[in-house]
Amino acid sequence: MNEFLHVITSTLFVASVLRVTTPILFAATGGLISELAGVPNISLEGSMLTGACAGALVAGYTHNVWLGVPAAVLGGMFIGLLLGVMHLEFGADPIIVGIGLNLLASGGTTFVVFGLLGDKSGTSSLGSRALPKLDLPLLSRIPVFGDIVSGQHLLTYAAFVMWGLSAVMVLRFRVGSHLRAVGEMDEAARSIGIDVKRIRYGAVVATGALAGMGGGFLSMGYVSYFARDMTAGRGFIAIAAIYLGGRRPVGTLLACLLFGLTEALAIRLGNFDIPSQLVSMIPYVATLVGLGFFAWRETSRARRLATGGAPRGEASARTPV
Amino acid sequence: MTLTTDELSTVEQHYDRDAARRAVAVERRRGVLAETAGVLLTIVIALAVALVVMVAIGKDPYEAFRALITGPLSRSTRVGRLLEDWTTITLLGLSVVIPFRAGQLNVGAEGQLFTGALVAGAISVSWSLPPGLAIVVPMVAAATAGFLVACIPGWMKARLGANELVSTLMLNAIIVRLYSYLLTEFLTPPRATIVASEYLPSAARLPLLTDLFHVDLGRANAGILLVPVMTFVVWLLLRRSSIGFRARIVGSNEAFAKYGGIDAKRVIVLTFAIGGAVAGLAGAHLVQGVNGRLLMGISAGLGFEGIVVAILARNNPLMVPVAAFFYSYLRVGGDVMEQEAKVGTEIVYVIQAVVVLLITARLVQKLVERRRAQRLRTPTAIQ
């Protein structure tokens, strides 16, 4: 037990939590934007995978890992844009489109990699490199804190910066309040002259870009190659984090850190006699309970207010295909 | 507006009931035809997309398509894999169709399948039941387990208003981990080289078709009987039972359903649960039939396959086996294509994705309808 405590309080472990959190935080930050704009986005997984693949391929073929970053962003944006077109132009159900896009990304990336390199497992034969780690000049001198925060991967810092920017945008800026208005009640937003469609397009494309960057971290940071289905459900974890965080930026960040913590723990627990499956189950159970709690709170509030209209979060029907 | 008795009888005189019924029947038949044509056209477009992708990546599309189309029938073992996949995918499709009728999207099939597999496997390994019962009891238990576990998202949706997409995704993640924990810790015999349970006693296993027909059909088994049986049961449930009727009303207009005295919450929970029971059966089929024991990752990436099938079948239970057959054919054909033409089997996922996107966006449908509208408009303009 002592040894266990020693491991999880070590700076190395805490630093690894930040590393594991990075891709989830990217995707959740992005996903929250779509979520708030009222477009449920489960194509995060697809955006991440496409970003990871595009990043590694471009970095490998150009021998320049820096070009991989815009490629990853563009790859993610492409999936986001497809979701936007299908949902906003043709009125397709965003969730089913999301399922289709995830399928497209999973099949498409493996197919392209196999077609180009003849190797199904991934792009390791391309020999692309990873983006550098960054030593923060002053912070690294602080004991303990410096060891944790400094020397992280470039994109890890980027994830936290992007989270901060998007939180400020959503909570403080005009475009953020428009975004939330569109998500809360698009009719009302439209009536005061907000271009609902434009906002939603912006949201899904931004989501794709951020999730693509998260994928880029996987293939150009975490490791230096693209591997088949390497996102391994992180896009869905991001969705869980958004809901566990009560669909708020700060809550989402904390939830991402919780997921990162349990994932890092599950990796380390191999050495101890604690079943890793049960540990990695914790955040999902927490999300399930949190989801029920938030929904219950919202419906009971709506019932109290008795607004007459159907309260948000009330069981709503989807038109069968 | 109220009508007097006189006016009502005039209306009745002018209203030729039989002619109206005939007109409705003709219209419906036309609708079905247009829809079928639309779905077929969608498939053709998806295959064309695959063709373009193959050419773009520098592969010989002729060789690839030949392997894709003739491959599944070229060896009896491949036919066996086709039948085995067909059974599982049909059951998964049916499990999605039921809640979808009530407007609920069940993405929890994976979790329900794992639950069913675990329960069927655990019972078969630990109890020795008399022949017959040894097959039926685990299957019924698997369906019950799927039923119960699917009640959770249904209940959360109906009572708390919790998003069913997120709750089912979470349950999938939880159940898959729980499955892997229980399998590793309790069901894998000590000193086993891989994480897997013992093979089930032969009395608990679905008879292999190979033994019945004396042709090597791989792992295809008597579970295939579940395809016609469950398709019929689900059709009966949706079209000829009161729960199906209520589900349809809840699905098309929940407020109206409540106004009409339907307990919408109960209907939502029930449709989820029944769907879960069918997915649980799919799990039992994988354990008692296909694999003969519990394995890690037993579903082999079939998680979302049910939704893909339900969409191609346009949520019609009778079309689910047809759509499932098409997809299992493609899956087997894709593998043959990879071996023989060096074209990645993943092109099959791309084809499926294109079909899903086109059908959900109703792109082809809109095109067909516009053409029909134009044709209908022309004669009226002449009059």
Interface residues (C-beta under 8 A of the other chain):
Chain A: P40 I42 L82 M86 F90 G91 A92 D93 I95 I96 V97 I99 G100 L101 N102 L103 L104 S106 G107 G108 T110 F111 V112 F114 G115 L116 G118 K120 G233 F236 I239 A240 Y243 P275 Q277 L278 S280 M281 Y284 V285 T287 L288 L291 G292 F294 A295 W296 E298 T299 A310 P311 G313 E314 A315 S316 A317 R318 T319 P320 V321
Chain B: V53 I57 G58 K59 F100 R101 A102 G103 Q104 L105 V107 M156 K157 A158 L160 G161 A162 N163 L165 V166 S167 L169 M170 L171 A173 I174 R177 L178 S180 Y181 T184 E185 V250 G251 S252 N253 E254 A255 A264 K265 I268 F304 I307 V308 A310 I311 R314 N315 K342 V343 G344 E346 I347 V348 Y349 V350 Q352 A353 V354 V356 L357 I359 T360 A361 R362 L363 K366
